[in-house]
Amino acid sequence: MSDTEEDSTCSDSWPITEDWLIEVLKKHHEVRSGIKITDFKVKQGCQDGVNNLSDILSVSVVYEFEKDIKPGVSQSLDIVIKLLPQDPFSRYFVTEAQFDLREIKFYTSILPDLLAFQEQYIPKGVGSMVISVPTCFYTQYAPIGSNTTTSPSSPDSTESILVLEDMRSLGYKGANFTTGLTLGQTEGAIRAIVTIHALSLGLKIKKKVDLNEKYPFLFQTTRATESYQQLVEQGMPQLTKFLEHKPGFENELKALSKIRPKTKFLIETLLQPIEPMGLITHTDFWCNNLLFRSEPDEERTDSCTILDWQMVTYSRPTNDLALLLISSIPSNTRRQHTSRLLDLYYGALKSYCLKMDVDIEADLGYSRNKMECEYRQSLLLALLLCIGSVDIAIGNAAAEQRLLDVLRDFYEEGILSLEGYV
């Protein structure tokens, strides 16, 4: 029995079938048979915000175990199914840059390695380090031109599929891009990303692993630079036109005009990790890729789970921090609390690495001061990435003001002068 609540081009082109859902549930429960679906509902979309890299379906499934496995006990599961976009241009953009492969590999390769490393190197009872991402139930990747399929009940062989736990069923909600993150949400996001950073750094150091070689699917600098540069070239004229109608931003316009011919070099330079602190970064770390849940036992910090790992990269950790703080929090929060938030990140990174017997200061020569210097450089990369998505902000009064505040602050702080970059 099924009920499609909303018409959806992606659900029409690939109906969610009972047989296919049974295969997903069998894999999830690690059984070969004995599952009966009593009801399921399919709905297009599952989260607030913009997602141009996937078509998304949310599915609620009610099912029972047959025979000897909890007979007659009804269970339910809420899942999110991420598919390639149906729009031909977006579909080509995603497959050509392998955004679909990258996210699938994050869940099937990087995440299991981090969990195994954590279990091996962090003694039980030494404090929790929770990797805050949705549970992955099923994946399928079929590159362009493939004639193979992983299952007789799978969709067309050219489809990439990622099935994740719908975190909304656990009380998580999307953030409001217009108002920006609260301080508690920002702290929750930092605590979530620092866990990935610390574990990937620990894996590299303790196992003596070259992460780029181990994970060749990571968004390599050359390819990432080309993709981001293309977006910046599309966004810069929009931003210029917008600023031309804003009195008092002549200096910022002049500075941007000087930056524009150098954007490719800047992006490529700033994506490069600064060793020995190169590690796994999200690289699209802003509020629309985060979900939050208020915790009754916490005074201010919300729990955060991180979505959308299509741009996972081997880079510098401050790139994630900078993008979050300039894209997703109100200007007053950024101005008043950046130092405190950097302290929070650095303290957590140092503490987590010590749990793995890695001293980032004594062993790696890292310091709070070095982190702040790298963060200042990362701010320019974050601004360029925001320019590449400037259409999200333009037309939204609060987001426009946040962007204007960033440009004004960056000009006054000398970040737009390119000093230290070229």
Secondary structure, 3 states (H helix, E strand, C coil): CEEECCCCHHHHHCCCCHHHHHHHHHHHHCCCCCEEEEEEEEEECCCCCCCCCCEEEEEEEEEEECCCCCECCEEEEEEEEEECCCCHHHHHHHHHHCHHHHHHHHHHHHHHHHHHHHHHHCCCCCCCCCCCCCCEEEEECCCCCCCCCCCCCCCCCCCCEEEEECHHHHCCEECCCCCCCCHHHHHHHHHHHHHHHHHHHHHHHHHCCCHHHHCCCCCCHHHHHHHHHHHHHHHHHHHHHHHHCCCCCHHHHHHHHHHHHHHHHHHHHHHCCCCCCCEEECCCCCHHHEEEECCCCCCCCCEEEECCCCCCEEECCHHHHHHHHHHCCCHHHHHHHHHHHHHHHHHHHHHHHHHCCCCCCCCCCCCHHHHHHHHHHHHHHHHHHHHHCHHHHCCCHHHHHHHHHHHHHHHHCCHHHCCCCC
